[in-house]
Amino acid sequence: MPKNEKLKSILIIGSGPIVIGQACEFDYSGTQALRSLREDGIETILINSNPATIMTDPSMADHVYLKPLTTKSIIGILKEHPQIDAVLPTMGGQTALNLCIEADEKGIWKDFDVDIIGVDIDAINITEDREQFRELMLKIGIGMAPQATANSYLKGKEIAQEFGFPLVIRASYTLGGAGASFVYKEEDFDELLTRGLEVSPIHEVMIDKALIGWKEYELELLRDNNDNVVIICTIENMDPMGIHTGDSITVAPAMTLSDKTFQRMRDMAIHMMRSIGDFAGGCNVQFAVSPDDREEIIAIEINPRVSRSSALASKATGYPIAKIAAKLAIGYTLDELDNQITKSTSALFEPTLDYVIVKIPRWNFDKFEGSDRTLGLQMKSVGEVMGIGRSFQEALHKATQSLEIKRNGLGADGKGLKDYDRIIDKLTYASWDRVFVIYDAIQMGIPLSRIHEITKIDMWFLRQYEDLYNLEKEISTYTIQSLTKELILEAKQKGFADRQIAHMVGCYESEVYNKRSDLGINRVYKLVDTCAAEFKAKTPYFYSTFEAEIETPEGKVYIENESKVTDKKKIVVLGSGPNRIGQGIEFDYCCVHGVLASAECGYETIMINCNPETVSTDFDTADKLYFEPVFWEHIYDIIRHEKPEGVIVQLGGQTALKLAEKLDRYGIKIIGTSFQSLDLAEDRGSFSKLLQENNIPYPEFDTAETADQALEVADRLDFPILVRPSYVLGGQGMKIVINKQELEEHVVDLLRKIPNNKLLLDHYLDGAIEAEADAICDGENVYIIGIMEHIEPCGIHSGDSNATLPPFNLGEFVMQQIKDHTHKIALALNTVGLLNIQFAIKDDMVYIIEANPRASRTVPFIAKAYGEPYVNYATKVMLGDKKVTDFDFKPHLEGYAIKQPVFSFNKFPNVNKKLGPEMKSTGESILFIDDLKDDQFYDLYSRRKMYLSK
């Protein structure tokens, strides 16, 4: 059945600011859906309040509304666009679904004659209302764990008495497992029941008998109007039931499932999807399987929308689920659509993987002091990474190398735990670093049977770990000279990094690299082709692996490399790795624009990134995508293979910047601002000298490398003092101290966490106003794209501040100083590209806090507020294609735009919620106001000092 010709104009609801449990996977799915609908000539209208995403870029939809996600906003849009025929709510996570239901209950869709496509309201209600879902499953013969619904405290107590402990409490209509918890002991039940009832918008919880130790699986399905259903991907959680799937290490394809059980599970998933409603679109189904020979299957839940797992499944298979789901929502059937990978077969196929993917979540517990770090039913991770390899071991290693937590992979880096009790504790109470602790346990000699008994992780996975450890043990008996070709190849095929092998044999990383290169052990690149090479793949989407040499009957020896290098001039854009607090989706926005601008300048574009949630890792964003860790060894090999003109580092946040020194040392050209300038801005001593030479004021400061030095510095500087380590992200470890005792405690703590760091001690300008400026510079000309004033006082991290564009009460004298300082610093740093500078203003004097010659989190915000593609312009300047003076800047903004941070403190109930120099927000929204009399501005301004902490 071809597309529904009646649909000419569609409203898409986005997911709003990024919070734990709802991250940029919905930016990815929403962007794909918008592009998909526009291919069919459909007018797209988008509502989303998140300024940092590529989804809200003016080029993505015909009309973009950066408005709060409320029914009031929806009514305003529908009045302005009476031509809207339908709403697609499945691309914006739980936020979009909840808003769609609310608008339906208020009769808004009916009033404006708007159809709901991609899902039906009954399906949402059945899947969200756990009692209804349970009844339906029993009716269609699908097993469920014993469970009952409680909408009062009394009812909850009765159910607990009947079932006995352990129990699971799940709140209805919530996201990321909010309000869900395991209850092992009766004395914890009252508090956790109350929390669940409070978190649920309808004050309802489902209480289940806990399936502790059962295995967990997820299936991603697509279905069309003709009732064709395809299963795109089966994902196995390495962690058993009891850990939210967003916090679990997951593997595709499923590894430990018998074929018979897999077929039963497929049939059940299809049956479940067909039974919840008659709609065309995507669906995610979760199952638990008993860890015995019976392999009993029990349904956990079904989500009738694209999810975080479908973003992962899309990247794992190369099958663009959201893009196809959007086509199905407007009436196409699967057999009418092209397979996006081969371009010659239809979308009515199920991908077959000839590789393995491993996803590992990324946590930020260091930002939530005092938080409960145990993993459970409530999601706590802020992002994730994915590794692709020819085996589970290789993919697992690549994923651990992608995390950016100063580990080189599993083991062989001297950072493993050696304390028996601590290891047992971390295994017993699932910890965020359990993926490493399992290896430490094996290294200590704890039997696999004991690890399995504690963690309930399937023995197959544990044996894979054991095999890695045995290989490490064997290699450690050699020197670099005596190490054989066979052993190096085996270690590389199992994912060990050169620096891990160097650690095992006691030499330098470069020696291992040179030896394996001499022996011809080099990375080869393979296509992610989803058809296991049955059909020719057309997508330029690659992962690396190591292969043994193949000899043909004619005696020709070769290794097959599927990444063919063209003779076009090329640019590499380094991505920003996993999302975390301090480095979020705004850098993905910048990378995507960097890729598109480089293509406009005639370059072949190459993207390197390992984040499965992002638009930058979509298979058709760049000319070539390498889904690889943003980790030196991997990047260097890709650069040697592709021989690009240069590498863009200033769009990928601190992740890419940290690699600038290595690139420079190896003679690889950095596009835009040089490494020397980037380093000068980070080195506080050299930077202050530069400010001095240019007569630019800055707060008095000094550096220290020990607690004694810090106390000496304190005698010269007045308290309060701002202490911060160098080369960190998102204000990590920053603190304002007000006496010598606090100073000593903080410095000792910092140097324990970050050894050999040079600490910066600044005199903190108490009561100062904070402002920041972003600019583009071509080495000669400077253009300030925006100046923002923070509503909160100096001392709260800029990422956590409400900030206004343009400033609301800085006089002309102060504004002129900001402009002059920005021009001088941009030129003194030889900036080519973007620059962000932060200022403190006290007694009408403008002091410099810091300067970052790179893209910052405010750049997408300013671009959206003023309606100008600043990253596109900055990239063309970096490439030397344009000068700043070649652009016709026409910023347009009536009134003010306010950047409002969003926090995820509700995931950590016992955490101190005060704000300070260390960033804690997970995302942000944009608010437009006409003038300063607006109630929302007044409210923010009146509370500006409330949360300031040291």
N, C-alpha and C positions, 0 to 999 in steps of 0.2 A: 504494500500500500504506500503510494508516494506521500510526500508531505502534505499536511493540511493547508490548503490554499487560503483558508479563511484567516490564518494567523499571519498578520502583517506587522504587528508591533507587540513586543514582549517586555514585561518588567522583570528584572532579575534582582533578587534580594541578596546582598552580600552578608558577610559574617561579622562586620564591625571590627573593633580593636582586637589585637591578639591577646589572648589570655591563656593560661595553662589549661589545656583540654581543647582549645580551638585555635589552631595556629595557622600558618600560611598555606596549609594544604587546601584551604578553601579559596585562597587567592589564586592558587594554581587551577583548581577546578572551575572557579568563576571565570577566570581569564579564558580558559579553553572553551567554555560554553559560549561566551560572548563572541569569540572568533568563529565558532562553529555556526552560530545563528546568522552572523553577518555574511558568511559565505553563501547563505541561502537568500540573501537580500532582505532579511527581516530587520526592521528597525529595533534597536535595543536601547532600553532605558534602565539605568542601574542606580540603585540606592545602596550606599555603603559609607560609613562614617570614618573609614580608616585612610588617612592620607599617605601612609608609607608604602602602600601596595601598588603593584603594576596594574592591578585590576581597575583602580580608580583613575588611571591615566586617561586623559581626554581622547587618546587615539583608540581606546579599547571599546567604547560604546558610543552610540549616537548622542546620548544625553547622560551625563554623569551627575548624580546628586550626592554631594558630600553632606549628608544630613543625618541627624540622629535616627536610629532604627526604631521608630515609633509609628503607631497607626496614624498619628497626626501628620507625620511626614508623608506617609503613604497617600492619605486623602489629598494633601496638597499636590502631589505628583499626578494623581489620577485626574484632578480638576484641570491641571495644566496640559495633560495629554489625554484627552477623552478618546483618542484613537487606540489606546492600549487594549489588546484583545485578551491577553493571558498573562499570568504570573508564573515564573519558574522559581520555586522556593528551595529546590533540593541542592543548590550549589553553595549555600551559605551556612552550612552546618546547623546545629541545633538552634542558634539565634534566629536564622531565617525561617526555620520551620515553626518555631514558637510564635514569631511575628505573624506568619501566614495564618496560623490557627486563630490568633487573637483577632486579626482582621476579619476572618470568616465568622467568628462568633458575634462580632459587632455588625455583621451584615454588609461590610464594605465592598467585598467582591461582587455581591449580588446587586448592590446599589449602582455600581459602575459597570455592570455587565462584563465582568472579567472572569475568564475560566482559570482554574488551577491546572497546570500541566506538569508532567514528570512524576506525579504522585497524587494520591487522593487523600482527603482529610481523614476518611475512615481508616486508611492504612496507617497514618501517623498515630491516630488515637489508639488503634489496636496495639501497635508496637510500643507505644509509650505507657499505656495503662497496663501495668503488669498483671492485673487480675484478668482483664479481657484477653490479653495475650495468652495467659496460662489456659484459660477455658478453650480458646481456639485450638491451641496445640493438642490438648487432650482430645478434642473433638476429631481432629484429623489424624490422631494416632501417633503423635510425636512425643517422645518422653521428656519429662521435665523433672527437675529436682523437687522434693516436697517443699511447698512454699505457700504462704498465705499473705493477704494484704491487711495492713493496719492503717486506719486513718485517725487513730487516737492512741494516746499513751497506754490506756488501759487495755485496749485490744492487743497492742504490741506485747504487753506483759503476758497475756493469756497464751499467745502463739508461742512465745519463748518457752513457757512452761510445758506446752504440748510437745515441741520438737526436741528440746534439750540442746546443749551446746556441743561443738561450736556452731555458730550461726552466721549468716550474711544478712546485712541490712542494706537495701538499695532504695534510694529516693526516686520517686517518679518524676518524669519531665525535667531531668537535669542533664548536664553536660560533663564529659570527662570524669564520670563516676563521682560527681560532687555529692557529698552526704552519704556515700557508701562506706561500709566498714565491715571488717571481720570481728566477731565477738567470740573470744575464746572462753572468757570467764563471766560468770553471772554478775559479779560486782561492777563490770564495765558496761553492762547492757543499758542501764537507765540513761546514762549520759549520751551514748551513741544513738540510741533510739530517739531521744529528744532532738539531737542534731539533725538526724535524717528527716524528721517531721518538719523541722524549721526550714531546711534547705529546699525541700520540695515545694514548687509553686502551688500545688494543690494539697499540700500537707498530707501526703500519703507515702507509705513505704511498703516494700515487699520484703518479707522475711523468709529467707531460704535456709534449708538445711545445707551446711557447707560441704562442697565436694572437694575436700582438701586432697591435693596430690593427683587429681584427675588431669589429663592432658587437654590443652585448649587449641582449637583450630578456628580459622576464619575462612570463609569463602566469599569471593566477590562475584556478583552475578549481574548480568544485563538481560533485559527482557523487552520485546517489542510488542506492538499492538496485535500481531498475529500469534502471540503467545510463544514465539521462539525464545528460548532461554539459553544463554551461553555462560559457562563458568570461566571467568577470565583467569583466576588465580586461586590456589589453595595455599594458605599461609599457616605454618605451624609455630606455635609459641614454644620457645625452648623452656621458658618458665611455666610451671604448671598453674592450674587454676588458683586464684587468690591474688594474682597481681594483675592490675588493669592492663589491657592489651597495649595501651599507649606507653606503658612503662616496662613492657616485656621485651626481651630479645626475641625477634621473630625471624623465621627462615622460610624461604620459598624456593622450590616447591616443598611440600610436606615431606619429611624425611623418615618418620618412624610409623607410618600408617600402612596397614596391610591393604592390598588392592580391594579386597572384599569390603572392608569397612569404608574405604574411600568411596566406592560405588554407592554404598548405602547412604553415606553422608551427602553425596551429590543429589541423590533422589530426594532426600529429606529437604535439602535446601531449596530445590526447585518447587517441591510440594508446598513448602512454607511460603515462598514468594508468591505463588499463584493464589494461595488461600487468603492473603491479607488484603487483596484488593486488585482491581482490574486497571493497572496503570503500566505505562511504558517508561523505563528508566533504570537506574542503578540501584543495587541493594547489597547490603553487607550482612552475612549471617554468621553467628558465633556458636560453636558447639563445644561440649566437654565430652571426652572419651575416657572410659575407665582404663586404668593402667594395667589391666590384667589380660588374660587370653580371650575373655569374652568380648572385649572392646565394645562395651555398651555405649550408645550415643545418646546424649541428652542435649536438648536445645537450650541455649542461654538467652540469646536475644537476636532480634533482626532490626536493622536500620534501613528504612526505605529512602535512602539518600546516598550521595557520595560521601565518603568519610576520609579520615586520615589514612585508613588502610587502603582505600581505593587509589589515593595518590601514590602510596607505596607500590600497590599492585600495578599501576600504570607504568611506573618507572622500572619495576622489576620485569615487566613483560614487553614494554614498548607499546602496549595496546592503550590508546588514549581514552580511558573509560569516560571521563567527563565530556569529552568532545562527542563521542558516540551517544552517550546518554542524552545530551541536548538534542541531537538529531532524532532520537527515538521519541523524545517528548513532543516534537512537532509533527510526528506521524510517520516518519520513515520506518522501514523494517530493516532488520539486520542484513538480509540478503541483498538489499538494494545499495548498501553502502560499501565503499572501498575499504579493504584492509589497508590501514595507513602505513603498514610496514612494507608490503610487497607491491602495493598499488595495482596488482593484477588479479588478486583473489578478493572474495567478499569479506565483510566484517562478521559474517556468520561462521566463525571458526573459534576454536579454543586454543590459546597459545600453548606451545610445548617448549619447555626451557631446557637448553643443553648447558646450563650454567646454574650456579646457586647464588641466591642473594641473602644477605644477613643484615637486618636492621637493628641498631642499638640506640636506645634513647640517650638524650643528653640532659643532665640535670644541672641545677644551679643552687644547690643547697647552701653554698657559702654566702648567698645573698640573704638567706632567711635564718639569721642566728637563732639558735634554740629550737629550730624546727625538728619535727619527728622525721628522721631520714629513712625510716623503714618503708619499703614499698608495699602497697596493698591495693585495695579496690578503687581508691581515689587517685586519679592520675596526678603526678607531680613533675613530670619531665617538661622541659621548655622547648625541646627540639629533638631532632634525630638525625642519624647518619645511616647510609646504606653502603655496603661493600658488595661488589660483584666478583665472583671468582669461578674457577672451574671445579672447585670442591668446596665443601663446607668450611674446611680449615683455612683455605685461602681467603674466602669471603669474610670469615670471622676476623682474620688478621687485618684485612683492609678496613673493615668497619672500626676496629679498635684504633687503628692508625689515624682514622678520620676524626676522632672525637676531640682532638686538641686539648688533652688534659695532661700533657707532658709525659705521655706513655708512647713507646715505640711499637706496641703490639702486646701480645701475651708473653709475659716472662722475658728473660734475657735483657733486662734493662736495669737490674739492681734495685728496683723499686717495689718488689713484692713484699708481702707481709711475712714476718718470721715468727710471730707470736701465736702459739697454738690456740689459746683461749679466744683471742681476737678473731682468728680465722673461723672457728666454730660459731662464734656469736654472729659474724657477718653472714654465714651460710644459713644459720637458724632463722634470723630475722632479716629477710631478704634486703640486702643493701644495694645501693646504686652501683657499687663497684664489684658486684658479685661475679661479673664476667671475668674479672682478673683474679678474684679470690679463689675461684675453683682451681685455677692453675697453681696458685700458691699452696693450696691444700694438697694437690697431687705431688708438688715439689717437696712438701714436708713429709710425704709418705703416708698421708691419711688414705686408707683404702677406698676404692671407688664405691664399694658397697655402703660404706659409712656416709660418703658424700651424697649418694643416692637416697639413703634413708632420711637424711636431714632435709635435702632440697627437693626431693621427688623429681629431679630432672632425669629424663630418660637416659638409661645406661649408654645408648648409642652415642649421645652427645658427649658423655663423660669419657668414653673410650677414645673419641676424636681428640679430646684434650690430652689424654694420657699419651697418645701416639705423638703429639707435638712435644710433650715434655721428654719422652724417650729420645726423640731426634735431637733435642737441645743437649741432652746428657751425652749423646754419642759425639756430637760435633765438638763439645767442650774438651774432648780428650785430644784434639788436634791443635796444631798451630796453623797460622794462615799459609805457611809454606807447604805443610803436609796435607792440608785439606783437599779432598778429591773432588773432581768435577761432578761425580755422581751425587755426592753429599750436598754440594752447593746447589745443584739443580733441584734436588729433593726439597731442601729448605726453602728455596724460592717458590717452588710449586705449592708449598704448604703455607706461603704467605709471609714467611719471616723477612723482616727488613734487613738491608745491608748492615744497619747499625746494630741490629740484634745479633747478627752473625759475628760482627766485630767484637761485641761484648762477650760472646761465647769463647772466641779464640784469643781475645786480648790484643786487638790491634785497632787501627783507625778504620772508620767507615770507608774512607777513600781507597784503602788497600783492598777491602773486600770488593768494592765496585770495580777497581782496576783488574783484579784477578778474574772476576767472573766475565768481564768484558773480553779479556784476553782469551778466555776459554770458550767464548762465543755463547755465553749464557745471557741472552738479552730478552727484554720484554717483547712480546708480540701483542698485537691488538686484535680483538675479535668483535664482530658486530653483535649487538643485542638484536636478534632477528625474530624472536617469538615463534618461528616456524621450525626451529631446530634444523635450519638449512634445507628444509624440504623445497622451499620456493626461494627465489632470489630476493634478498632484502634490499630495499632502496634507502633505508634510513641511515644517516651517518652518525650512529650512536654506538660508542665503543667502550670496552673495558679491557684491562691488560691481564695477561697471564704469562706463564713460562711453559714452553713446550720442548719436548725432546726432539732431536733432529729426525727427519724422515728421509729414508733413502729410497729412491725409485729403482725399478729393475735395471734402468740404464746406468745406475751408479751415481745419480745426481743427489746431493745431500741438501736439504733445505728445511726451513721452518716457515709455516704459513702465517703471513701477516695480512690481515684483512683491511687494515687502514692504509689506503693508497695515498701517497703524498702528491699533491698537484704542484705545478710550477707557478701558481698564483702567489702574490705577496700576501702574507698572513699576519694576523694579530691574535695573540692569546689574551683572554680575559680571565683573571683568577677570581674564582667565586669566594663566597664568605663562609663556606662550611656550615656546620650545624647552627641553627638559631640558638641564641642564649641571651640572657639579660645583658644589655649593653651592645649587642650586635644582632640586630633582628632583620626583619624583612625589608627594611629601607635599603640595605645593601644589595639585596636581590634586585630591587627596582633599579638601582644604579647600574648593576651589571647588565641587566637586560637592555637598558638604554645605551650602555657602552657598546654592546654587541651590535645593536641596530645602527648606531651612528658609524661604527667602523665599517659596516657593510655599505652604508651610503657613500663612504669615502673610497669604495672600490677594493676593500680588503676581504680575503676569505677569513671568516671569524671562527675562532676555536675557543670553546668554553671548557673550563676544568672546574668541577664542583662535585660534592658528594652528598648534597642535601636532597632527599627525595620529595620534599614538600614544595619545591620552588618552581617558578616559571623559568628560571635560567637553566634548569636541568630538563626542560621539555625537549623532546627530540627534534623539534623544528625551530627552536629559537635561534641557535647559531648554525653556521654551515657544518660544523663538526662538534659533537659533544663527547668529551671524555669523562665518563662517570667514574672518577678516581679520587682518592684522598687528596686533600690540599696539603700534601706532605712532600717534603723536598725530593725524596728519591723518585716518586711518581712523576712529579712535575718536570724534573730534570730530564727524565727519559722521554717524556712527550715532546719537550722542546728540542732535544737532540734528534728526534724522529721527524718533527715537522719543520724545523729551522725557520721560525717566524721572524718578522722584522723586529718584533719586540713584544714585551709583556705589559699589560695594564694592571697595576697593583692598587691604584688609589680608589677603586670602586668597590673593593671586596672587604672593606673594614680592616680591623687589626690583623685578621687571619692572613690576608694577602700581603699587607705591609710588612709583617714579620719575616716574609720570605725575601724582601727587597735586598737585604744585605748579601744573602747567598747568591741571588741573581747577579748582583753587582760584582761579587768576588769571582764568579765564573764567566764574567764578560758578556752576560746576556743583557741586551738593551732594555732599560725600563722606560716605558712610554710616559712622557709627561715629566713631572718633577723628579729630579735625580735622587738616588739613594742618599747622597751627601746632604741634600737639603732636608729630606725626610728625617735623617738621623739628627741633624742639627736642631730641628724643632723638638725632637724627643729628649735631647740632652740638655737638661735644664741650665747647666753652667754655660755652655756655648750660646744657648738661646738668649740668656740674660745679657751676655756680652753684646750680642747683636742688638738687643733693645737699648742697651746703654749707649752704644755707638750712634743710635738713631734718636737719642733723647726721648725715649718712650718710657713712661713710669711703669714699675711693676712692684708688687708687694715684696718687702724685704724677705730674703730667703737664704738658705744654705743647704748643703748636702751632708749626709752622714751615712757611714757603713756599719757603725756599731752603736750600741745603746750609750756608751760613754761619750762618743762624739756627739750624739743627739743631745745629751744633757749639756755639753759645752755650748752647742749652738743655741740652746734655749736661754742661756745667760745673755746672749747677744740680741736675740729676737724677743719681742714681748709676747706673752700669752694673750689670747688664744693662738695656738699654732695648728696649722693644717699639715698633717703628715701623710705622705703618699709614696708608694713605690714607683719606680720608673718602668716604662714599657708594659703597662697593663691596660685592661679594657674596662669600660663602664665604671671607672672609679674604684676598681677592686682594691680593697685594703685601705682606702682613704678614711681618715678620721680627724675630727677637730678635738684637740686635747687642751685642757685648761690649767693643768699643773704638772709638776715634774714626775709625780708618781704615775699619773695616767700616761705621760709621754713614754716613760721607761717600759711600762707594761705593754703598750701598743707596739713599740719598736721591737722588743724581744719577741712578741708574738708574730710580727710580720717577718722578721728574719728567720724564724723557725719555718714559716710557711713558704717563703720565697728566699732561699739562701743566696748569699752574694749579691743581693740587690742594692742599688744605690738609692737611698731614701731621700726624698725632697721635703724640707721643712720650710713652710711659708708662714709669715705672719698673716693671720686670718683677719681680713678687714671686716670687723664686726658691724653688722647693720648696713653693709653696702648693698647697692642694687646690682643685679647681674644682668648682662646683656650679651648677645652674640651676633656675629656677622658672618655671612657666607659670601664668598667672592669667586670670580673666575679671573685668572691671570694668564697672559701668554708670554710672560717674561718681560714685557714692556708696558702693556696696558692692563689696567685693573678695572673690573666692573663689579660693583657690589650688588649681589642679587637680592639680598634682604638683610635687614637688621631686626632682631627680635629682642624684646625686653621680657625678662622673667617676672612673673607676678610674685613668686616667693623670693625671699632675700638670698643673697650670696651665701653659699654653704650647703645648699641642696643641689645635688647633681643636676646638670642641665637636662638630662633625660627624664628626671622626675619632676621637673618644674612645669607649671602652667606657663606658657609664654605667648606673648601677643606680637603679631605682625600687622602693621608697623608698631614701633614703641608707643606707649600711651602717655608717658609723662617725662620724657627726657628732653631737656631744653635744647635750643639750637647750638649753644656752646658745647654741650656734651656730645651731641650728634656729630658736630664737626670734628671733634677729637677722635671719635670712633672711626669716621671716614678717613681721616688723615693717618691714624695708626694702621688701619687696614691696608691702605695703599703702600705705606712705607714697608710694612712687614712682608706683604706679598712680593714686592720687588727685591727686598733684602734677602728673602729665602729663595730667590730665583724660581718662584712658583710657576709651573706650567700645568694648568688644570684648575682643580678646586682647592679652596682653602676655607677653614672654619676657625674663627678666633673668638675666644671668650674673654669678657671684660668684667671688671668690678668697678663700680662708680661710687666714690665717696667724696662728699664735700665738693661736688662738681669736677673732681679729678677722675680721669679714666685710666685705670690700671689694667695691665694685661695679665690674665690668669694663665692662658695657654693658647698655642696655635697648632692646628692640625692641617698639614697640607694634603688633604684627602677629602673624599666625600664624607659627609656627616649625616646624622639622622635627621637634621633639619632641612636638607636639600630637597627631598621629595615633598616635604610639607610646603616649602616656599614655592616650589614648582606648581603644586596643585592650587595654592592660594592665589598666585599671580597668573596662572594659566600659561606658563612659559616652559618649554622643554630644556631646562638648564643643563641637565646631564648630557643631552645630545650636543649642545653647544660646547660644553667643557671637553667632551671626548674629541670633537673635531679640532679644538685648540691643542689638546695633548698630542694629537697625531700630526700637528703642524699643517693641517689642511686649511685652517682658518685662523685669523687673528680676532681678538675680542672686538676690534673696530669693524669687522665685517658683518656683525649681527645687528639687526634692527630690534632692539629690546623694547617691548611694549607691555610691561606688567600692568595687570588690571585687577583692582580689588576695591570694592566699595565697603567702607567700614573697616572692621578688623577681623583677622582670623586668629583663633586661639588654639594652641596645641595643648590638648588635655591628656596627661598620662593616665594609664589604666594599670591597676595593680591586681595581683592574684593572691592576695593575702588570705582569701577565704580557704585556700588549700592548706594553709598552715595556721590553724586556729590559735596556737600558743605563741606566735611570733610577735616580737616588738614591731609595731607598725610605724615607728617614727622614721622620718626621712633625714638623710644627711648627705655627705659627699659621695657615698657609694650608691650606685644606681640600683633600684629595685623594681622599676616598672617593667611590665612585659610587653606593653604596646601603647598605642595612643589613638585618640580620635581628634577630629578637627571640628571646631565650632565657629560659625560665622555670626558676628553680631553687627548691627548697624552703627551703634555708638556706645559710649562708656556708661550710659544710663541703664544699659541692659541688666536685668536682675541677675542673670547668670554670672556676668562679669563682677558685679557688686559682691555676690556671694563668694566667689573665688578670692577676691581682693581682701575681703574682711577676714578670711581664714588663713591668710598667706603665711603667718608665722607659727601656726598652731603645731605643725609636725616637725619643726626644726629640731634636730638633735645633734649631738656631737658624734 
